[in-house]
Each structure stands twice: as structure tokens, then as C-alpha cells.
Amino acid sequence: QAQHSFLVSVEYCEEEVLSHEVMGSDVRIAYKPFSLMMDGIPFISLPKPPDTIPISFDRSILSNLLSLMEGGVVLSSREQGIYAERHSQAIVSWMGGTGDEMHVMERDVDPVMLFNRETFRQELDRFGRADGFQPQCGFSLWFGQDSSLSAPIFISIKLPWAQQLFKQAHD
């Protein structure tokens, strides 16, 4: 299994609108990133909100939020772990990979480590000895709010190589 790949699932207002696997060590998740295509980083373009989103959710909030997502977030898989850089104007929060608390990602600062490979291996080892919790094989991003309860855009990122190691340890 490739050490550098991402399984990305995007939800708008609790409805899945996109699921995509990216092979490679970098990916940008953004809305209409045509101006950014020159940097050579593969990208996942967030779709327009589908008509199936319930009227109870305010579509204008979602549309406004997407307009703030042009720079998006760049994920980079490195030897030590998975790092992220926020380029969007929208608030980005994240959780998982290296703990259970919610973090707000600052804009235009050094990349933040979202997933530590060594911590994962240690957790997997403890789990294999029935001495710890099941390790997380990915992390989550929320856009637009600093609370997961009200964020209109939710992105789940699974790491196929971590899922494979977990499956082997579990079997």
C-alpha cells in the first residue's frame, strides 16, 4: 500500500458530495482552484452545493463559505507525518490523528502536523497487545466554524496505508 495517499470524503450539511482517493504526497482541497493549478500540486475541487441539500440549511451560508475556500488547504505526507497549510480565508478546524481535541488551523503559518506516524505506530503497537485504544487512521477537517456541531463543510481524510497496517494488526 502506498505510504503517500489520501482517501478524502467531503460532506456539505451532513450529505456526502464527494469521495476521492489521491495517490501522491501532496493534495490541495479547494473550491475552484484554477488560479492555483500552476503550483503542480494535485487538487480536489470542492463541488457546488447540490440541490439535494435540505432547505433547512441555509444555502447562502454554504455558497459564501465556498467562496472563501479558493486557497483551500494543502496536505503534505512526509516522513514524520501528515502536515497541513491553510490558505483559505474560511476558518479551518481539525481533529484526530494526534489526539481528540479540536484545533483551529492558523492561516499562512508554518505547516501544522495533523498526523504523527510514530505516534500512530506506538498506538497500533499498544492496541495489538490489547493495551490501548484503536488508533485513528486519519483525521477530520471542518470549514466555516470552530465547532464541529455547526460546520457546514466536513472533510474526512483516511490514510489507506494506516488502515492497511491496522487491518494487519487486527487480523
N, C-alpha and C positions, 0 to 999 in steps of 0.2 A: 504494500500500500504506500502511495506517495507520502513522504513526510511533509510535503507542502501542498495542501489542497484545502479547500473550504466548501462546506455544504451550507448554502445560505437560503434561509426561508424568511420571506417578508410578509408581514400581516399589516393590513390597514383596518383599524377599528375592529380588531379580532377576526378578520377574514383573511385567509391566505390569498395573496395576489401573485406570488412568485416563489419558485423554488428552483435553485440552480447550483450546480457544482462547478467550482472553478479550480482548475489544475494550475499550480504555479505558486510562487512565494508571495505575490502581491495581488491585491484587488482593491479597486475603488468602488464604493457603493454610493451612488449619487443620482440626482434627478437631472435628466437631460445634460450629461456632461460633455457635450460636443466640443466645447472650447478647451476641454482638458485632454482630449484624445492624443495630443502631441507628446504627453509625458511617457507614453509607451506602457503604462500600467493597464492591465485588463480591467474592464469595469462592468459592473452590474448597474443597468439603468433602471431606476425605480419607475414603475408604470404609473400612468394616470389613474386616479381613483375609478374603480369600476362602478357601473350603475347599480350593482347589486348591494352596495353598502347601504344599510338601513337609513332611512330619512332621519331617524332619531339621532344619528351622528351628524354633526354639522360639517357638511362637505366643504364649506368655505374655509374652515379651520385646517382641514387636510390639504386643500389646494394651496393655502397661504404657506403652510409648513413645507410642502414640497418645493415651493419657490425659494425657500431658504436653504434648500438641500443641494444647490448646484455644486458646491465644492465637495460635498459629501464627506465620507470617512475613508481613509486609506488603511487597509490592514496589511501587515507585513509579517510573514513567517520567517523567523530567524532561528539560529542555533539554540538560543536561550528560551525562546518562546514566541508568542504572537504579540505584536505591537500594533497600536492604532494611533493615527493622527487625525484630529478633527479639523476639517477645512470648511465645514458648513457654518452658516450663521445660526442654524437651529440648535437648541440645547440638545446635547447627546449625553445620555447616562448609560452606564454599563454595569453588569453584574455577572458573576460566575468565573470560572477558570481559576481564580486565586482567592476565593472567599465568597461569603454570602451577603456582603453588604453592597448597597447601591453606591456607585461613584459617579460624579459628574465629570465628563471629559472637558478639559480646558481647550481653548481654541489657539492654534498657532503656537504651541509649545512643543518641546521635545516629545517624541513618541512615548506613549504610555504602555507598559506591559499589561496585557489583559489575561494572558495565559502563560504560566511558567511551566516549561517542560519538566524541569527537575522536580518541582512540587507535585506535578501530575504523576511522575514515576514513583515518588515516595508514597503518595496516596494509593496508587494502584498496588504497590507492594504491601502496604498495610491491609488493604481490602482483601488481597489474595491470602493473607494469613488470618482473615476474619477478625481483624484488629482495628478496623476503621470503616468509615462511610464509603459509599460508592463514589469514586472520583468523577468529576464533571468532565465530559469530553467536548466541551465547548463553552460558549458564553453568549450573553444576550445584550442587545443594544436597544435603547428606547430613544425616540426622537420627539422633541417638542415639549417634554415635561421632565422635571427631575424626580417624578414619582411614576412607578410602573403602572399605577392604577388608572391613570388618565392619559397615558401617552397614545396618540392616535397611530403612530408608526412603531411597530415592534419587529426587530430582526433577530432571529435565532441563528447562530453560527455554530455548526458542529464541525469537528475536526476528524475526518474519516480515519486517519492513522491512529488517533487516540481511541476511537470507537473499536478499531480492529484489535488494538492491544488489550482493551478492556474485555472484549469478547473472548480472546485467547485466555486471559487470566480467569474469566468467569467459567469457561468450559473446563 
